[in-house]
Amino acid sequence: MLQNVCSPVERIVRVIIGLIILSLVYFLRDEGAVRYLGLIGLIPMGTAVIKYCPISHVFGISTCTPKRA
């Protein structure tokens, strides 16, 4: 499978950002349907787990080191 998110620092940052966004579900609990926007935080967490980000792929960004033969 194609991977473009290999840096451990980048993966940790993605998880932290995802958790911050996901916390909106809790903090906006009285705001009705707006709180479910916090579920967008699952996206950066998912990209950290599967090590692939489609947006980085479109822009040609990769933190993986090329394999040497």
OpenMM code with the backbone's topology and positions (N, CA, C; nanometers):
from openmm import Vec3, app, unit

residues = "MET LEU GLN ASN VAL CYS SER PRO VAL GLU ARG ILE VAL ARG VAL ILE ILE GLY LEU ILE ILE LEU SER LEU VAL TYR PHE LEU ARG ASP GLU GLY ALA VAL ARG TYR LEU GLY LEU ILE GLY LEU ILE PRO MET GLY THR ALA VAL ILE LYS TYR CYS PRO ILE SER HIS VAL PHE GLY ILE SER THR CYS THR PRO LYS ARG ALA".split()
positions = [
    Vec3(0.0836, -0.1177, 0.0000),
    Vec3(0.0000, 0.0000, 0.0000),
    Vec3(0.0880, 0.1239, 0.0000),
    Vec3(0.0452, 0.2241, -0.0691),
    Vec3(0.1179, 0.3500, -0.0780),
    Vec3(0.1171, 0.4209, 0.0574),
    Vec3(0.2335, 0.4696, 0.0992),
    Vec3(0.2448, 0.5442, 0.2246),
    Vec3(0.3135, 0.6760, 0.1962),
    Vec3(0.2624, 0.7844, 0.2533),
    Vec3(0.3283, 0.9131, 0.2395),
    Vec3(0.3377, 0.9874, 0.3728),
    Vec3(0.3002, 0.9222, 0.4822),
    Vec3(0.3122, 0.9794, 0.6158),
    Vec3(0.3946, 0.8811, 0.6989),
    Vec3(0.5262, 0.8961, 0.6973),
    Vec3(0.6136, 0.8012, 0.7665),
    Vec3(0.6829, 0.8603, 0.8887),
    Vec3(0.6936, 0.9915, 0.8945),
    Vec3(0.7628, 1.0561, 1.0049),
    Vec3(0.6852, 1.0355, 1.1349),
    Vec3(0.7512, 0.9826, 1.2388),
    Vec3(0.6811, 0.9621, 1.3666),
    Vec3(0.6310, 1.0932, 1.4271),
    Vec3(0.7057, 1.2002, 1.4070),
    Vec3(0.6639, 1.3299, 1.4610),
    Vec3(0.5358, 1.3758, 1.3922),
    Vec3(0.5295, 1.3610, 1.2614),
    Vec3(0.4099, 1.4015, 1.1876),
    Vec3(0.2890, 1.3181, 1.2299),
    Vec3(0.3093, 1.1901, 1.2517),
    Vec3(0.1989, 1.1038, 1.2927),
    Vec3(0.1477, 1.1432, 1.4316),
    Vec3(0.2375, 1.1760, 1.5230),
    Vec3(0.1975, 1.2182, 1.6575),
    Vec3(0.1218, 1.3504, 1.6513),
    Vec3(0.1706, 1.4430, 1.5687),
    Vec3(0.1026, 1.5724, 1.5537),
    Vec3(-0.0368, 1.5524, 1.4965),
    Vec3(-0.0509, 1.4630, 1.3994),
    Vec3(-0.1833, 1.4356, 1.3420),
    Vec3(-0.2789, 1.3775, 1.4463),
    Vec3(-0.2297, 1.2897, 1.5307),
    Vec3(-0.3151, 1.2321, 1.6359),
    Vec3(-0.3565, 1.3400, 1.7355),
    Vec3(-0.2632, 1.4260, 1.7752),
    Vec3(-0.2949, 1.5329, 1.8710),
    Vec3(-0.3970, 1.6293, 1.8121),
    Vec3(-0.3774, 1.6705, 1.6874),
    Vec3(-0.4732, 1.7601, 1.6226),
    Vec3(-0.6095, 1.6927, 1.6113),
    Vec3(-0.6103, 1.5652, 1.5766),
    Vec3(-0.7359, 1.4916, 1.5679),
    Vec3(-0.8087, 1.4862, 1.7010),
    Vec3(-0.7339, 1.4630, 1.8087),
    Vec3(-0.7960, 1.4588, 1.9413),
    Vec3(-0.8520, 1.5947, 1.9828),
    Vec3(-0.7809, 1.7007, 1.9468),
    Vec3(-0.8290, 1.8356, 1.9790),
    Vec3(-0.9598, 1.8633, 1.9059),
    Vec3(-0.9642, 1.8316, 1.7771),
    Vec3(-1.0868, 1.8539, 1.6999),
    Vec3(-1.1985, 1.7625, 1.7491),
    Vec3(-1.1649, 1.6387, 1.7801),
    Vec3(-1.2640, 1.5428, 1.8283),
    Vec3(-1.3218, 1.5844, 1.9636),
    Vec3(-1.2462, 1.6589, 2.0423),
    Vec3(-1.2954, 1.7033, 2.1728),
    Vec3(-1.4106, 1.8029, 2.1593),
    Vec3(-1.4302, 1.8599, 2.0414),
    Vec3(-1.5430, 1.9503, 2.0203),
    Vec3(-1.6761, 1.8792, 2.0406),
    Vec3(-1.6795, 1.7495, 2.0168),
    Vec3(-1.8023, 1.6727, 2.0388),
    Vec3(-1.8425, 1.6845, 2.1857),
    Vec3(-1.7472, 1.6836, 2.2744),
    Vec3(-1.7760, 1.6940, 2.4180),
    Vec3(-1.8040, 1.8385, 2.4591),
    Vec3(-1.7187, 1.9313, 2.4167),
    Vec3(-1.7305, 2.0691, 2.4621),
    Vec3(-1.8505, 2.1425, 2.4028),
    Vec3(-1.8979, 2.1002, 2.2879),
    Vec3(-2.0149, 2.1636, 2.2266),
    Vec3(-2.1401, 2.0787, 2.2444),
    Vec3(-2.1485, 2.0056, 2.3542),
    Vec3(-2.2579, 1.9106, 2.3728),
    Vec3(-2.3951, 1.9769, 2.3808),
    Vec3(-2.4029, 2.1059, 2.4134),
    Vec3(-2.5312, 2.1745, 2.4231),
    Vec3(-2.5656, 2.2540, 2.2973),
    Vec3(-2.4836, 2.2454, 2.1942),
    Vec3(-2.5020, 2.3264, 2.0744),
    Vec3(-2.5798, 2.2556, 1.9640),
    Vec3(-2.6341, 2.1406, 1.9891),
    Vec3(-2.7133, 2.0694, 1.8885),
    Vec3(-2.6263, 1.9970, 1.7884),
    Vec3(-2.6613, 2.0075, 1.6613),
    Vec3(-2.5931, 1.9327, 1.5559),
    Vec3(-2.4532, 1.9863, 1.5265),
    Vec3(-2.4217, 2.1066, 1.5711),
    Vec3(-2.2900, 2.1653, 1.5446),
    Vec3(-2.1790, 2.0819, 1.6079),
    Vec3(-2.2095, 2.0183, 1.7187),
    Vec3(-2.1063, 1.9424, 1.7889),
    Vec3(-2.0530, 1.8267, 1.7058),
    Vec3(-2.1322, 1.7752, 1.6138),
    Vec3(-2.0880, 1.6623, 1.5332),
    Vec3(-1.9813, 1.7009, 1.4306),
    Vec3(-1.9546, 1.8298, 1.4149),
    Vec3(-1.8417, 1.8714, 1.3319),
    Vec3(-1.7099, 1.8236, 1.3930),
    Vec3(-1.7110, 1.7973, 1.5210),
    Vec3(-1.5921, 1.7455, 1.5881),
    Vec3(-1.5509, 1.6087, 1.5378),
    Vec3(-1.6430, 1.5370, 1.4736),
    Vec3(-1.6090, 1.4059, 1.4190),
    Vec3(-1.5100, 1.4165, 1.3027),
    Vec3(-1.4910, 1.5373, 1.2514),
    Vec3(-1.3893, 1.5595, 1.1481),
    Vec3(-1.2514, 1.5246, 1.2035),
    Vec3(-1.2351, 1.5275, 1.3346),
    Vec3(-1.1091, 1.4921, 1.3984),
    Vec3(-1.0680, 1.3482, 1.3745),
    Vec3(-1.1610, 1.2644, 1.3323),
    Vec3(-1.1273, 1.1256, 1.3010),
    Vec3(-1.0414, 1.1154, 1.1748),
    Vec3(-1.0509, 1.2151, 1.0875),
    Vec3(-0.9752, 1.2110, 0.9620),
    Vec3(-0.8248, 1.2195, 0.9863),
    Vec3(-0.7724, 1.3216, 1.0587),
    Vec3(-0.6273, 1.3222, 1.0815),
    Vec3(-0.5790, 1.2028, 1.1636),
    Vec3(-0.6634, 1.1543, 1.2540),
    Vec3(-0.6238, 1.0363, 1.3310),
    Vec3(-0.6163, 0.9142, 1.2406),
    Vec3(-0.7083, 0.9027, 1.1474),
    Vec3(-0.7070, 0.7906, 1.0528),
    Vec3(-0.5869, 0.7954, 0.9606),
    Vec3(-0.5499, 0.9153, 0.9152),
    Vec3(-0.4337, 0.9259, 0.8273),
    Vec3(-0.3053, 0.8895, 0.9008),
    Vec3(-0.3013, 0.9155, 1.0311),
    Vec3(-0.1832, 0.8780, 1.1094),
    Vec3(-0.1752, 0.7271, 1.1259),
    Vec3(-0.2887, 0.6614, 1.1386),
    Vec3(-0.2900, 0.5169, 1.1595),
    Vec3(-0.2559, 0.4417, 1.0314),
    Vec3(-0.3161, 0.4823, 0.9186),
    Vec3(-0.2931, 0.4089, 0.7939),
    Vec3(-0.1726, 0.4616, 0.7159),
    Vec3(-0.1117, 0.5692, 0.7634),
    Vec3(0.0093, 0.6284, 0.7046),
    Vec3(-0.0106, 0.6760, 0.5608),
    Vec3(-0.1308, 0.7194, 0.5288),
    Vec3(-0.1581, 0.7700, 0.3944),
    Vec3(-0.2524, 0.8886, 0.4044),
    Vec3(-0.2149, 0.9981, 0.3386),
    Vec3(-0.2980, 1.1170, 0.3338),
    Vec3(-0.3244, 1.1522, 0.1875),
    Vec3(-0.4499, 1.1477, 0.1435),
    Vec3(-0.4796, 1.1767, 0.0035),
    Vec3(-0.4432, 1.3200, -0.0367),
    Vec3(-0.4568, 1.4151, 0.0529),
    Vec3(-0.4236, 1.5542, 0.0202),
    Vec3(-0.2738, 1.5681, -0.0023),
    Vec3(-0.1926, 1.5044, 0.0812),
    Vec3(-0.0474, 1.5080, 0.0614),
    Vec3(-0.0099, 1.4396, -0.0694),
    Vec3(-0.0824, 1.3366, -0.1056),
    Vec3(-0.0566, 1.2654, -0.2311),
    Vec3(-0.0833, 1.3556, -0.3510),
    Vec3(-0.1906, 1.4326, -0.3461),
    Vec3(-0.2243, 1.5236, -0.4560),
    Vec3(-0.1155, 1.6289, -0.4742),
    Vec3(-0.0626, 1.6816, -0.3639),
    Vec3(0.0414, 1.7836, -0.3711),
    Vec3(0.1820, 1.7260, -0.3830),
    Vec3(0.1961, 1.5960, -0.3816),
    Vec3(0.3267, 1.5321, -0.3984),
    Vec3(0.4153, 1.5401, -0.2757),
    Vec3(0.3564, 1.5526, -0.1596),
    Vec3(0.4313, 1.5627, -0.0346),
    Vec3(0.4427, 1.4247, 0.0280),
    Vec3(0.5646, 1.3882, 0.0679),
    Vec3(0.5860, 1.2607, 0.1337),
    Vec3(0.6985, 1.2760, 0.2354),
    Vec3(0.6777, 1.2237, 0.3556),
    Vec3(0.7818, 1.2290, 0.4577),
    Vec3(0.8553, 1.0966, 0.4675),
    Vec3(0.8293, 1.0066, 0.3735),
    Vec3(0.8980, 0.8766, 0.3716),
    Vec3(1.0313, 0.8914, 0.2997),
    Vec3(1.1318, 0.8245, 0.3528),
    Vec3(1.2613, 0.8243, 0.2862),
    Vec3(1.2580, 0.7217, 0.1733),
    Vec3(1.3146, 0.7559, 0.0591),
    Vec3(1.3127, 0.6600, -0.0523),
    Vec3(1.4003, 0.5380, -0.0211),
    Vec3(1.3534, 0.4216, -0.0664),
    Vec3(1.4299, 0.2979, -0.0434),
    Vec3(1.5464, 0.2934, -0.1401),
    Vec3(1.6611, 0.2540, -0.0881),
    Vec3(1.7814, 0.2425, -0.1716),
    Vec3(1.8018, 0.0991, -0.2136),
    Vec3(1.8414, 0.0833, -0.3360),
    Vec3(1.8606, -0.0521, -0.3904),
    Vec3(1.9978, -0.1057, -0.3559),
] * unit.nanometer
topology = app.Topology()
chain = topology.addChain("A")
for resn in residues:
    res = topology.addResidue(resn, chain)
    for name in ("N", "CA", "C"):
        topology.addAtom(name, app.Element.getBySymbol(name[0]), res)
